[in-house]
Amino acid sequence: MQIKTKRGLPIATGYTRIVHGDRGSYIEFTEEQVIQDNIYMPTHAYWRLEPAYADRVFYTEYRSHCGTNAKLYRQKRLVGYADYKVGMWYVSVEDMEKVE
């Protein structure tokens, strides 16, 4: 099963679960499931990789290579508002085609 943006661009080859938190519902997938060629890190997010911030940021941000510009997160730290796991990837269900 592929996870696709609303424009049909596949961004992952599957998923592990749907996480429901204070900020909505998110699809969770592993590093191995991410289709790296179909996403990129926007220039405004590069600062999250700098050593001065790398240990303090909660996630690294990526976007889909399509007109929807869907935002993906690679989780780096735990948060109190959802059961996100460090090292896992997340994208809002609102930005994707229906997942079943």
Biopython code that builds the backbone (N, CA, C, O; Angstrom):
import numpy as np
from Bio.PDB.StructureBuilder import StructureBuilder

atoms = [
    (1, "MET", "N", (0.842, -1.180, 0.000)),
    (1, "MET", "CA", (0.000, 0.000, 0.000)),
    (1, "MET", "C", (0.888, 1.243, 0.000)),
    (1, "MET", "O", (1.850, 1.322, 0.763)),
    (2, "GLN", "N", (0.571, 2.187, -0.835)),
    (2, "GLN", "CA", (1.297, 3.451, -0.864)),
    (2, "GLN", "C", (0.464, 4.545, -0.208)),
    (2, "GLN", "O", (-0.760, 4.585, -0.339)),
    (3, "ILE", "N", (1.157, 5.428, 0.500)),
    (3, "ILE", "CA", (0.534, 6.626, 1.056)),
    (3, "ILE", "C", (0.773, 7.733, 0.034)),
    (3, "ILE", "O", (1.917, 8.019, -0.318)),
    (4, "LYS", "N", (-0.310, 8.358, -0.445)),
    (4, "LYS", "CA", (-0.201, 9.349, -1.518)),
    (4, "LYS", "C", (-0.794, 10.688, -1.105)),
    (4, "LYS", "O", (-1.751, 10.757, -0.335)),
    (5, "THR", "N", (-0.193, 11.756, -1.643)),
    (5, "THR", "CA", (-0.744, 13.089, -1.440)),
    (5, "THR", "C", (-2.060, 13.198, -2.207)),
    (5, "THR", "O", (-2.407, 12.307, -2.983)),
    (6, "LYS", "N", (-2.774, 14.266, -1.995)),
    (6, "LYS", "CA", (-4.050, 14.459, -2.689)),
    (6, "LYS", "C", (-3.876, 14.643, -4.194)),
    (6, "LYS", "O", (-4.850, 14.578, -4.944)),
    (7, "ARG", "N", (-2.654, 14.871, -4.631)),
    (7, "ARG", "CA", (-2.363, 14.934, -6.069)),
    (7, "ARG", "C", (-1.845, 13.599, -6.598)),
    (7, "ARG", "O", (-1.465, 13.495, -7.764)),
    (8, "GLY", "N", (-1.830, 12.582, -5.743)),
    (8, "GLY", "CA", (-1.453, 11.244, -6.180)),
    (8, "GLY", "C", (0.021, 10.899, -6.097)),
    (8, "GLY", "O", (0.423, 9.831, -6.558)),
    (9, "LEU", "N", (0.845, 11.777, -5.519)),
    (9, "LEU", "CA", (2.278, 11.494, -5.390)),
    (9, "LEU", "C", (2.507, 10.557, -4.206)),
    (9, "LEU", "O", (2.147, 10.901, -3.080)),
    (10, "PRO", "N", (3.101, 9.376, -4.432)),
    (10, "PRO", "CA", (3.376, 8.483, -3.304)),
    (10, "PRO", "C", (4.541, 9.007, -2.468)),
    (10, "PRO", "O", (5.589, 9.368, -3.005)),
    (11, "ILE", "N", (4.350, 9.047, -1.152)),
    (11, "ILE", "CA", (5.428, 9.499, -0.264)),
    (11, "ILE", "C", (5.904, 8.400, 0.673)),
    (11, "ILE", "O", (6.951, 8.531, 1.307)),
    (12, "ALA", "N", (5.132, 7.306, 0.764)),
    (12, "ALA", "CA", (5.528, 6.184, 1.619)),
    (12, "ALA", "C", (4.945, 4.891, 1.061)),
    (12, "ALA", "O", (3.909, 4.896, 0.396)),
    (13, "THR", "N", (5.632, 3.783, 1.345)),
    (13, "THR", "CA", (5.215, 2.478, 0.834)),
    (13, "THR", "C", (4.288, 1.740, 1.789)),
    (13, "THR", "O", (3.914, 0.597, 1.525)),
    (14, "GLY", "N", (3.920, 2.365, 2.874)),
    (14, "GLY", "CA", (3.029, 1.774, 3.860)),
    (14, "GLY", "C", (3.006, 2.650, 5.092)),
    (14, "GLY", "O", (3.554, 3.752, 5.087)),
    (15, "TYR", "N", (2.373, 2.166, 6.148)),
    (15, "TYR", "CA", (2.345, 2.921, 7.398)),
    (15, "TYR", "C", (2.212, 1.966, 8.567)),
    (15, "TYR", "O", (1.837, 0.807, 8.392)),
    (16, "THR", "N", (2.524, 2.458, 9.774)),
    (16, "THR", "CA", (2.467, 1.603, 10.963)),
    (16, "THR", "C", (1.184, 1.810, 11.753)),
    (16, "THR", "O", (0.640, 0.856, 12.310)),
    (17, "ARG", "N", (0.692, 3.051, 11.809)),
    (17, "ARG", "CA", (-0.535, 3.334, 12.552)),
    (17, "ARG", "C", (-0.982, 4.761, 12.277)),
    (17, "ARG", "O", (-0.270, 5.537, 11.639)),
    (18, "ILE", "N", (-2.165, 5.097, 12.765)),
    (18, "ILE", "CA", (-2.679, 6.464, 12.751)),
    (18, "ILE", "C", (-2.621, 6.962, 14.191)),
    (18, "ILE", "O", (-3.118, 6.302, 15.104)),
    (19, "VAL", "N", (-2.010, 8.136, 14.390)),
    (19, "VAL", "CA", (-1.873, 8.720, 15.725)),
    (19, "VAL", "C", (-2.861, 9.878, 15.850)),
    (19, "VAL", "O", (-2.888, 10.777, 15.009)),
    (20, "HIS", "N", (-3.662, 9.848, 16.897)),
    (20, "HIS", "CA", (-4.634, 10.915, 17.153)),
    (20, "HIS", "C", (-4.130, 11.740, 18.332)),
    (20, "HIS", "O", (-3.941, 11.216, 19.430)),
    (21, "GLY", "N", (-3.912, 13.038, 18.097)),
    (21, "GLY", "CA", (-3.422, 13.911, 19.158)),
    (21, "GLY", "C", (-4.186, 15.218, 19.185)),
    (21, "GLY", "O", (-5.183, 15.389, 18.483)),
    (22, "ASP", "N", (-3.707, 16.134, 20.003)),
    (22, "ASP", "CA", (-4.360, 17.431, 20.153)),
    (22, "ASP", "C", (-4.351, 18.256, 18.868)),
    (22, "ASP", "O", (-5.161, 19.171, 18.716)),
    (23, "ARG", "N", (-3.451, 17.945, 17.950)),
    (23, "ARG", "CA", (-3.328, 18.722, 16.717)),
    (23, "ARG", "C", (-3.847, 17.981, 15.496)),
    (23, "ARG", "O", (-3.520, 18.336, 14.364)),
    (24, "GLY", "N", (-4.655, 16.954, 15.723)),
    (24, "GLY", "CA", (-5.246, 16.213, 14.618)),
    (24, "GLY", "C", (-4.742, 14.788, 14.526)),
    (24, "GLY", "O", (-4.081, 14.284, 15.434)),
    (25, "SER", "N", (-5.067, 14.144, 13.410)),
    (25, "SER", "CA", (-4.681, 12.757, 13.172)),
    (25, "SER", "C", (-3.537, 12.713, 12.167)),
    (25, "SER", "O", (-3.557, 13.406, 11.150)),
    (26, "TYR", "N", (-2.544, 11.889, 12.468)),
    (26, "TYR", "CA", (-1.350, 11.788, 11.637)),
    (26, "TYR", "C", (-1.049, 10.342, 11.290)),
    (26, "TYR", "O", (-1.234, 9.440, 12.107)),
    (27, "ILE", "N", (-0.580, 10.134, 10.064)),
    (27, "ILE", "CA", (-0.154, 8.823, 9.607)),
    (27, "ILE", "C", (1.305, 8.653, 10.023)),
    (27, "ILE", "O", (2.132, 9.532, 9.783)),
    (28, "GLU", "N", (1.614, 7.523, 10.643)),
    (28, "GLU", "CA", (2.981, 7.236, 11.092)),
    (28, "GLU", "C", (3.602, 6.193, 10.165)),
    (28, "GLU", "O", (2.965, 5.198, 9.820)),
    (29, "PHE", "N", (4.857, 6.433, 9.764)),
    (29, "PHE", "CA", (5.569, 5.447, 8.971)),
    (29, "PHE", "C", (7.047, 5.460, 9.320)),
    (29, "PHE", "O", (7.541, 6.398, 9.946)),
    (30, "THR", "N", (7.744, 4.413, 8.909)),
    (30, "THR", "CA", (9.160, 4.248, 9.244)),
    (30, "THR", "C", (10.049, 4.910, 8.199)),
    (30, "THR", "O", (9.597, 5.274, 7.113)),
    (31, "GLU", "N", (11.304, 5.055, 8.547)),
    (31, "GLU", "CA", (12.315, 5.591, 7.627)),
    (31, "GLU", "C", (12.357, 4.769, 6.340)),
    (31, "GLU", "O", (12.468, 5.320, 5.245)),
    (32, "GLU", "N", (12.269, 3.455, 6.483)),
    (32, "GLU", "CA", (12.341, 2.559, 5.326)),
    (32, "GLU", "C", (11.127, 2.701, 4.409)),
    (32, "GLU", "O", (11.218, 2.405, 3.218)),
    (33, "GLN", "N", (10.017, 3.140, 4.939)),
    (33, "GLN", "CA", (8.798, 3.300, 4.138)),
    (33, "GLN", "C", (8.750, 4.621, 3.376)),
    (33, "GLN", "O", (7.957, 4.766, 2.445)),
    (34, "VAL", "N", (9.586, 5.583, 3.757)),
    (34, "VAL", "CA", (9.587, 6.899, 3.105)),
    (34, "VAL", "C", (10.150, 6.776, 1.687)),
    (34, "VAL", "O", (11.179, 6.133, 1.479)),
    (35, "ILE", "N", (9.484, 7.383, 0.727)),
    (35, "ILE", "CA", (9.987, 7.451, -0.646)),
    (35, "ILE", "C", (10.756, 8.767, -0.758)),
    (35, "ILE", "O", (10.188, 9.808, -1.085)),
    (36, "GLN", "N", (12.048, 8.699, -0.481)),
    (36, "GLN", "CA", (12.900, 9.891, -0.367)),
    (36, "GLN", "C", (12.918, 10.744, -1.636)),
    (36, "GLN", "O", (13.008, 11.969, -1.551)),
    (37, "ASP", "N", (12.834, 10.124, -2.797)),
    (37, "ASP", "CA", (12.872, 10.885, -4.051)),
    (37, "ASP", "C", (11.667, 11.805, -4.222)),
    (37, "ASP", "O", (11.703, 12.720, -5.044)),
    (38, "ASN", "N", (10.609, 11.575, -3.462)),
    (38, "ASN", "CA", (9.387, 12.362, -3.617)),
    (38, "ASN", "C", (9.197, 13.430, -2.541)),
    (38, "ASN", "O", (8.150, 14.075, -2.473)),
    (39, "ILE", "N", (10.217, 13.610, -1.703)),
    (39, "ILE", "CA", (10.158, 14.653, -0.672)),
    (39, "ILE", "C", (11.469, 15.434, -0.665)),
    (39, "ILE", "O", (12.472, 14.992, -1.226)),
    (40, "TYR", "N", (11.443, 16.594, -0.026)),
    (40, "TYR", "CA", (12.651, 17.413, 0.103)),
    (40, "TYR", "C", (12.562, 18.227, 1.388)),
    (40, "TYR", "O", (11.482, 18.422, 1.945)),
    (41, "MET", "N", (13.714, 18.697, 1.843)),
    (41, "MET", "CA", (13.744, 19.598, 2.992)),
    (41, "MET", "C", (13.753, 21.030, 2.459)),
    (41, "MET", "O", (14.666, 21.406, 1.725)),
    (42, "PRO", "N", (12.752, 21.831, 2.818)),
    (42, "PRO", "CA", (12.736, 23.218, 2.350)),
    (42, "PRO", "C", (13.870, 24.020, 2.998)),
    (42, "PRO", "O", (14.295, 23.723, 4.115)),
    (43, "THR", "N", (14.342, 25.023, 2.291)),
    (43, "THR", "CA", (15.478, 25.798, 2.800)),
    (43, "THR", "C", (15.181, 26.447, 4.149)),
    (43, "THR", "O", (16.089, 26.601, 4.965)),
    (44, "HIS", "N", (13.931, 26.830, 4.398)),
    (44, "HIS", "CA", (13.622, 27.464, 5.684)),
    (44, "HIS", "C", (13.728, 26.487, 6.858)),
    (44, "HIS", "O", (13.661, 26.911, 8.012)),
    (45, "ALA", "N", (13.891, 25.193, 6.586)),
    (45, "ALA", "CA", (13.982, 24.192, 7.657)),
    (45, "ALA", "C", (15.412, 23.725, 7.920)),
    (45, "ALA", "O", (15.632, 22.926, 8.830)),
    (46, "TYR", "N", (16.390, 24.203, 7.145)),
    (46, "TYR", "CA", (17.779, 23.763, 7.317)),
    (46, "TYR", "C", (18.316, 24.050, 8.715)),
    (46, "TYR", "O", (19.149, 23.299, 9.222)),
    (47, "TRP", "N", (17.852, 25.119, 9.337)),
    (47, "TRP", "CA", (18.371, 25.492, 10.658)),
    (47, "TRP", "C", (18.187, 24.370, 11.669)),
    (47, "TRP", "O", (18.948, 24.274, 12.632)),
    (48, "ARG", "N", (17.193, 23.526, 11.464)),
    (48, "ARG", "CA", (16.931, 22.424, 12.394)),
    (48, "ARG", "C", (18.066, 21.399, 12.421)),
    (48, "ARG", "O", (18.155, 20.599, 13.352)),
    (49, "LEU", "N", (18.921, 21.421, 11.417)),
    (49, "LEU", "CA", (20.049, 20.490, 11.345)),
    (49, "LEU", "C", (21.329, 21.061, 11.950)),
    (49, "LEU", "O", (22.286, 20.324, 12.188)),
    (50, "GLU", "N", (21.350, 22.356, 12.198)),
    (50, "GLU", "CA", (22.557, 22.985, 12.737)),
    (50, "GLU", "C", (22.838, 22.469, 14.146)),
    (50, "GLU", "O", (21.914, 22.296, 14.940)),
    (51, "PRO", "N", (24.123, 22.220, 14.461)),
    (51, "PRO", "CA", (24.487, 21.665, 15.772)),
    (51, "PRO", "C", (23.921, 22.445, 16.959)),
    (51, "PRO", "O", (23.582, 21.848, 17.980)),
    (52, "ALA", "N", (23.817, 23.752, 16.840)),
    (52, "ALA", "CA", (23.313, 24.568, 17.953)),
    (52, "ALA", "C", (21.852, 24.258, 18.278)),
    (52, "ALA", "O", (21.403, 24.500, 19.398)),
    (53, "TYR", "N", (21.111, 23.726, 17.314)),
    (53, "TYR", "CA", (19.682, 23.460, 17.508)),
    (53, "TYR", "C", (19.310, 21.980, 17.434)),
    (53, "TYR", "O", (18.240, 21.587, 17.897)),
    (54, "ALA", "N", (20.172, 21.174, 16.862)),
    (54, "ALA", "CA", (19.839, 19.776, 16.555)),
    (54, "ALA", "C", (19.318, 18.991, 17.757)),
    (54, "ALA", "O", (18.440, 18.143, 17.600)),
    (55, "ASP", "N", (19.838, 19.256, 18.942)),
    (55, "ASP", "CA", (19.403, 18.519, 20.132)),
    (55, "ASP", "C", (18.155, 19.116, 20.776)),
    (55, "ASP", "O", (17.605, 18.536, 21.712)),
    (56, "ARG", "N", (17.707, 20.266, 20.284)),
    (56, "ARG", "CA", (16.565, 20.940, 20.910)),
    (56, "ARG", "C", (15.286, 20.906, 20.083)),
    (56, "ARG", "O", (14.195, 21.110, 20.617)),
    (57, "VAL", "N", (15.413, 20.653, 18.796)),
    (57, "VAL", "CA", (14.211, 20.657, 17.952)),
    (57, "VAL", "C", (13.414, 19.370, 18.144)),
    (57, "VAL", "O", (13.974, 18.325, 18.475)),
    (58, "PHE", "N", (12.120, 19.457, 17.935)),
    (58, "PHE", "CA", (11.239, 18.310, 18.115)),
    (58, "PHE", "C", (11.102, 17.473, 16.845)),
    (58, "PHE", "O", (10.753, 16.294, 16.910)),
    (59, "TYR", "N", (11.374, 18.080, 15.696)),
    (59, "TYR", "CA", (11.248, 17.347, 14.435)),
    (59, "TYR", "C", (12.071, 18.030, 13.354)),
    (59, "TYR", "O", (12.458, 19.191, 13.485)),
    (60, "THR", "N", (12.333, 17.283, 12.278)),
    (60, "THR", "CA", (12.866, 17.883, 11.062)),
    (60, "THR", "C", (11.724, 17.898, 10.049)),
    (60, "THR", "O", (10.908, 16.977, 9.992)),
    (61, "GLU", "N", (11.687, 18.944, 9.268)),
    (61, "GLU", "CA", (10.567, 19.172, 8.350)),
    (61, "GLU", "C", (10.946, 18.846, 6.917)),
    (61, "GLU", "O", (12.045, 19.160, 6.460)),
    (62, "TYR", "N", (10.020, 18.213, 6.218)),
    (62, "TYR", "CA", (10.167, 17.908, 4.802)),
    (62, "TYR", "C", (8.861, 18.265, 4.105)),
    (62, "TYR", "O", (7.834, 18.444, 4.759)),
    (63, "ARG", "N", (8.898, 18.369, 2.782)),
    (63, "ARG", "CA", (7.705, 18.673, 1.988)),
    (63, "ARG", "C", (7.645, 17.726, 0.788)),
    (63, "ARG", "O", (8.664, 17.211, 0.328)),
    (64, "SER", "N", (6.440, 17.517, 0.302)),
    (64, "SER", "CA", (6.259, 16.660, -0.871)),
    (64, "SER", "C", (6.611, 17.430, -2.142)),
    (64, "SER", "O", (6.434, 18.646, -2.218)),
    (65, "HIS", "N", (7.111, 16.697, -3.138)),
    (65, "HIS", "CA", (7.437, 17.273, -4.448)),
    (65, "HIS", "C", (6.191, 17.315, -5.328)),
    (65, "HIS", "O", (6.175, 16.719, -6.405)),
    (66, "CYS", "N", (5.170, 17.996, -4.889)),
    (66, "CYS", "CA", (3.969, 18.148, -5.713)),
    (66, "CYS", "C", (3.281, 19.439, -5.298)),
    (66, "CYS", "O", (3.685, 20.085, -4.331)),
    (67, "GLY", "N", (2.272, 19.798, -6.012)),
    (67, "GLY", "CA", (1.585, 21.057, -5.757)),
    (67, "GLY", "C", (0.953, 21.184, -4.388)),
    (67, "GLY", "O", (0.674, 22.298, -3.942)),
    (68, "THR", "N", (0.717, 20.061, -3.702)),
    (68, "THR", "CA", (0.113, 20.151, -2.372)),
    (68, "THR", "C", (1.109, 20.619, -1.329)),
    (68, "THR", "O", (0.724, 21.167, -0.297)),
    (69, "ASN", "N", (2.411, 20.399, -1.600)),
    (69, "ASN", "CA", (3.463, 20.811, -0.660)),
    (69, "ASN", "C", (3.197, 20.258, 0.748)),
    (69, "ASN", "O", (3.410, 20.950, 1.743)),
    (70, "ALA", "N", (2.732, 19.013, 0.820)),
    (70, "ALA", "CA", (2.382, 18.390, 2.101)),
    (70, "ALA", "C", (3.588, 18.360, 3.034)),
    (70, "ALA", "O", (4.705, 18.062, 2.611)),
    (71, "LYS", "N", (3.351, 18.670, 4.301)),
    (71, "LYS", "CA", (4.410, 18.730, 5.303)),
    (71, "LYS", "C", (4.563, 17.376, 5.991)),
    (71, "LYS", "O", (3.597, 16.820, 6.514)),
    (72, "LEU", "N", (5.789, 16.854, 5.983)),
    (72, "LEU", "CA", (6.128, 15.619, 6.670)),
    (72, "LEU", "C", (7.078, 15.951, 7.799)),
    (72, "LEU", "O", (7.867, 16.892, 7.701)),
    (73, "TYR", "N", (7.005, 15.187, 8.864)),
    (73, "TYR", "CA", (7.872, 15.388, 10.018)),
    (73, "TYR", "C", (8.649, 14.112, 10.294)),
    (73, "TYR", "O", (8.096, 13.014, 10.218)),
    (74, "ARG", "N", (9.926, 14.253, 10.612)),
    (74, "ARG", "CA", (10.698, 13.149, 11.180)),
    (74, "ARG", "C", (10.886, 13.510, 12.646)),
    (74, "ARG", "O", (11.598, 14.462, 12.965)),
    (75, "GLN", "N", (10.261, 12.766, 13.528)),
    (75, "GLN", "CA", (10.219, 13.104, 14.956)),
    (75, "GLN", "C", (11.582, 12.920, 15.610)),
    (75, "GLN", "O", (12.234, 11.896, 15.408)),
    (76, "LYS", "N", (12.016, 13.909, 16.395)),
    (76, "LYS", "CA", (13.308, 13.855, 17.080)),
    (76, "LYS", "C", (13.186, 13.808, 18.596)),
    (76, "LYS", "O", (14.093, 13.331, 19.279)),
    (77, "ARG", "N", (12.062, 14.304, 19.128)),
    (77, "ARG", "CA", (11.849, 14.316, 20.578)),
    (77, "ARG", "C", (10.389, 13.994, 20.872)),
    (77, "ARG", "O", (9.514, 14.151, 20.021)),
    (78, "LEU", "N", (10.151, 13.541, 22.092)),
    (78, "LEU", "CA", (8.782, 13.248, 22.515)),
    (78, "LEU", "C", (8.030, 14.543, 22.809)),
    (78, "LEU", "O", (8.629, 15.552, 23.180)),
    (79, "VAL", "N", (6.711, 14.500, 22.639)),
    (79, "VAL", "CA", (5.848, 15.639, 22.938)),
    (79, "VAL", "C", (4.731, 15.166, 23.860)),
    (79, "VAL", "O", (4.459, 13.969, 23.951)),
    (80, "GLY", "N", (4.088, 16.103, 24.541)),
    (80, "GLY", "CA", (3.037, 15.747, 25.477)),
    (80, "GLY", "C", (1.651, 15.669, 24.868)),
    (80, "GLY", "O", (0.732, 15.149, 25.502)),
    (81, "TYR", "N", (1.475, 16.172, 23.652)),
    (81, "TYR", "CA", (0.140, 16.272, 23.069)),
    (81, "TYR", "C", (-0.215, 15.127, 22.122)),
    (81, "TYR", "O", (-1.338, 15.071, 21.621)),
    (82, "ALA", "N", (0.722, 14.217, 21.871)),
    (82, "ALA", "CA", (0.452, 13.063, 20.997)),
    (82, "ALA", "C", (1.496, 11.984, 21.259)),
    (82, "ALA", "O", (2.568, 12.264, 21.797)),
    (83, "ASP", "N", (1.183, 10.766, 20.880)),
    (83, "ASP", "CA", (2.077, 9.628, 21.095)),
    (83, "ASP", "C", (3.021, 9.434, 19.907)),
    (83, "ASP", "O", (3.103, 8.344, 19.341)),
    (84, "TYR", "N", (3.730, 10.502, 19.539)),
    (84, "TYR", "CA", (4.717, 10.407, 18.470)),
    (84, "TYR", "C", (5.953, 9.705, 19.007)),
    (84, "TYR", "O", (6.317, 9.872, 20.171)),
    (85, "LYS", "N", (6.605, 8.908, 18.141)),
    (85, "LYS", "CA", (7.795, 8.163, 18.534)),
    (85, "LYS", "C", (9.020, 8.736, 17.841)),
    (85, "LYS", "O", (8.978, 9.069, 16.657)),
    (86, "VAL", "N", (10.107, 8.847, 18.585)),
    (86, "VAL", "CA", (11.364, 9.359, 18.039)),
    (86, "VAL", "C", (11.818, 8.453, 16.891)),
    (86, "VAL", "O", (11.810, 7.227, 17.011)),
    (87, "GLY", "N", (12.212, 9.075, 15.782)),
    (87, "GLY", "CA", (12.698, 8.340, 14.623)),
    (87, "GLY", "C", (11.627, 7.976, 13.612)),
    (87, "GLY", "O", (11.939, 7.543, 12.503)),
    (88, "MET", "N", (10.367, 8.146, 13.985)),
    (88, "MET", "CA", (9.269, 7.839, 13.065)),
    (88, "MET", "C", (8.903, 9.089, 12.262)),
    (88, "MET", "O", (9.238, 10.209, 12.650)),
    (89, "TRP", "N", (8.222, 8.886, 11.152)),
    (89, "TRP", "CA", (7.785, 9.958, 10.269)),
    (89, "TRP", "C", (6.280, 10.135, 10.383)),
    (89, "TRP", "O", (5.552, 9.179, 10.647)),
    (90, "TYR", "N", (5.812, 11.384, 10.178)),
    (90, "TYR", "CA", (4.388, 11.695, 10.318)),
    (90, "TYR", "C", (3.936, 12.673, 9.239)),
    (90, "TYR", "O", (4.692, 13.541, 8.803)),
    (91, "VAL", "N", (2.690, 12.510, 8.823)),
    (91, "VAL", "CA", (2.053, 13.436, 7.899)),
    (91, "VAL", "C", (0.569, 13.483, 8.261)),
    (91, "VAL", "O", (-0.014, 12.469, 8.645)),
    (92, "SER", "N", (-0.023, 14.643, 8.139)),
    (92, "SER", "CA", (-1.437, 14.809, 8.474)),
    (92, "SER", "C", (-2.319, 14.001, 7.521)),
    (92, "SER", "O", (-2.088, 13.987, 6.312)),
    (93, "VAL", "N", (-3.319, 13.339, 8.070)),
    (93, "VAL", "CA", (-4.264, 12.611, 7.214)),
    (93, "VAL", "C", (-4.999, 13.577, 6.288)),
    (93, "VAL", "O", (-5.458, 13.181, 5.216)),
    (94, "GLU", "N", (-5.113, 14.834, 6.691)),
    (94, "GLU", "CA", (-5.804, 15.847, 5.882)),
    (94, "GLU", "C", (-5.071, 16.135, 4.573)),
    (94, "GLU", "O", (-5.687, 16.587, 3.608)),
    (95, "ASP", "N", (-3.758, 15.875, 4.531)),
    (95, "ASP", "CA", (-2.949, 16.160, 3.344)),
    (95, "ASP", "C", (-2.829, 14.974, 2.393)),
    (95, "ASP", "O", (-2.223, 15.096, 1.329)),
    (96, "MET", "N", (-3.397, 13.832, 2.763)),
    (96, "MET", "CA", (-3.226, 12.607, 1.989)),
    (96, "MET", "C", (-4.548, 12.113, 1.414)),
    (96, "MET", "O", (-5.630, 12.487, 1.867)),
    (97, "GLU", "N", (-4.421, 11.253, 0.392)),
    (97, "GLU", "CA", (-5.598, 10.531, -0.073)),
    (97, "GLU", "C", (-6.086, 9.670, 1.078)),
    (97, "GLU", "O", (-5.335, 9.415, 2.020)),
    (98, "LYS", "N", (-7.308, 9.226, 1.018)),
    (98, "LYS", "CA", (-7.881, 8.416, 2.096)),
    (98, "LYS", "C", (-7.022, 7.177, 2.360)),
    (98, "LYS", "O", (-6.641, 6.460, 1.434)),
    (99, "VAL", "N", (-6.726, 6.941, 3.637)),
    (99, "VAL", "CA", (-5.955, 5.777, 4.062)),
    (99, "VAL", "C", (-6.911, 4.804, 4.729)),
    (99, "VAL", "O", (-7.699, 5.191, 5.592)),
    (100, "GLU", "N", (-6.842, 3.551, 4.332)),
    (100, "GLU", "CA", (-7.726, 2.541, 4.933)),
    (100, "GLU", "C", (-6.915, 1.448, 5.582)),
    (100, "GLU", "O", (-7.480, 0.509, 6.141)),
]
sb = StructureBuilder()
sb.init_structure("model")
sb.init_model(0)
sb.init_chain("A")
sb.init_seg("    ")
for serial, (resi, resn, name, xyz) in enumerate(atoms, 1):
    if name == "N":
        sb.init_residue(resn, " ", resi, " ")
    sb.init_atom(name, np.array(xyz, "f"), 0.0, 1.0, " ", f" {name:<3s}", serial, name[0])
structure = sb.get_structure()
